[in-house]
Amino acid sequence: MKLVTFSAGADERVGVVDADAGVVRDVSGLLPAGTGVLELVTRWDELGPVLERPGAPEAVPLDSVRLRAPIPVPRRNVFCVGKNYREHVAEFGRSGYDTPGRSEALPDKPILFSKATTSVTGPYDDVSAHPGVTAELDYEGELGVIIGRGGRGISRADAYEHVWGYTIVNDVTARDLQRDHKQWLLGKSLDTHCPMGPYAVTADEIPDVTALELETAVNGESRQLALVKDLIFDIPELIATLSAGITLLPGDIIATGTPAGVGIGFEPPKFLRRGDVVEVSISGLGALRNRIA
């Protein structure tokens, strides 16, 4: 099932999408008042079956509504993973933006950081260039994992039992802030710098998540292309590492890392400029398309 948060007026609604037909069904009326995708994920065992009942609401064209991020305001920061594809480790090390130096060594353990909830924006919304704050804007297409059943001390063997589903994330990054402040939170968390969506896709629709292919294009030029199976630290390892001492909560989002082909991987770097359009697509999950405003 593909869930969306959308607005056709002033209110946010929950919809079920048929991507092949290009339509969305407003299911908000089937749910308790005020239920959004976050609460739906949290109460999935109870509310998920409601969406399967006969007499589904009438479908409307998907392009007639405005899609928000599936979870427009996450309950807490988005968990992110740095340097999780081998070729990206090398390009990042060569770039001179890494800290403390130009290391191309593979990490021994997952490198974890976060993006502020206020960075989340819709799958087709404009991304702010933040002139005067950053001059070196970059893109990072990533698979996002949405936690369903929370928990602490989750083992690798049990990790997928805690995955509700998947989405797409563009981990937009202010490279100069990332470099100059010698940490990643600020450079990753500017407002609108986490486009997400277009759908939250239940795990049962993705029989083999490792086979998914991610591609990022800028103004139609393909820049990133990789399979999820190429992650250095796979999804079970990320869940086990995070949950070892942190209780994961339903609706938590883990951005699993970006492959090679980011702007700083080129010589000279290809930073984003106003008017550029970045598209991140993952097989089975749709595509983000965001213009730099």
Secondary structure as GFF3:
##gff-version 3
##sequence-region A 1 293
A	DSSP	beta_strand	2	7	.	.	.	ID=ss1
A	DSSP	beta_strand	12	18	.	.	.	ID=ss2
A	DSSP	beta_strand	23	26	.	.	.	ID=ss3
A	DSSP	three_ten_helix	28	30	.	.	.	ID=ss4
A	DSSP	alpha_helix	37	42	.	.	.	ID=ss5
A	DSSP	alpha_helix	44	47	.	.	.	ID=ss6
A	DSSP	three_ten_helix	48	52	.	.	.	ID=ss7
A	DSSP	beta_strand	59	61	.	.	.	ID=ss8
A	DSSP	three_ten_helix	62	64	.	.	.	ID=ss9
A	DSSP	beta_strand	66	67	.	.	.	ID=ss10
A	DSSP	beta_strand	78	82	.	.	.	ID=ss11
A	DSSP	alpha_helix	86	95	.	.	.	ID=ss12
A	DSSP	beta_strand	111	115	.	.	.	ID=ss13
A	DSSP	three_ten_helix	117	119	.	.	.	ID=ss14
A	DSSP	beta_strand	120	121	.	.	.	ID=ss15
A	DSSP	beta_strand	137	138	.	.	.	ID=ss16
A	DSSP	beta_strand	141	147	.	.	.	ID=ss17
A	DSSP	three_ten_helix	159	162	.	.	.	ID=ss18
A	DSSP	beta_strand	163	170	.	.	.	ID=ss19
A	DSSP	beta_strand	173	174	.	.	.	ID=ss20
A	DSSP	alpha_helix	175	180	.	.	.	ID=ss21
A	DSSP	alpha_helix	185	188	.	.	.	ID=ss22
A	DSSP	beta_strand	194	202	.	.	.	ID=ss23
A	DSSP	three_ten_helix	203	205	.	.	.	ID=ss24
A	DSSP	three_ten_helix	209	211	.	.	.	ID=ss25
A	DSSP	beta_strand	213	218	.	.	.	ID=ss26
A	DSSP	beta_strand	221	227	.	.	.	ID=ss27
A	DSSP	three_ten_helix	228	230	.	.	.	ID=ss28
A	DSSP	alpha_helix	235	243	.	.	.	ID=ss29
A	DSSP	beta_strand	253	255	.	.	.	ID=ss30
A	DSSP	three_ten_helix	263	265	.	.	.	ID=ss31
A	DSSP	beta_strand	277	282	.	.	.	ID=ss32
A	DSSP	beta_strand	286	291	.	.	.	ID=ss33
###
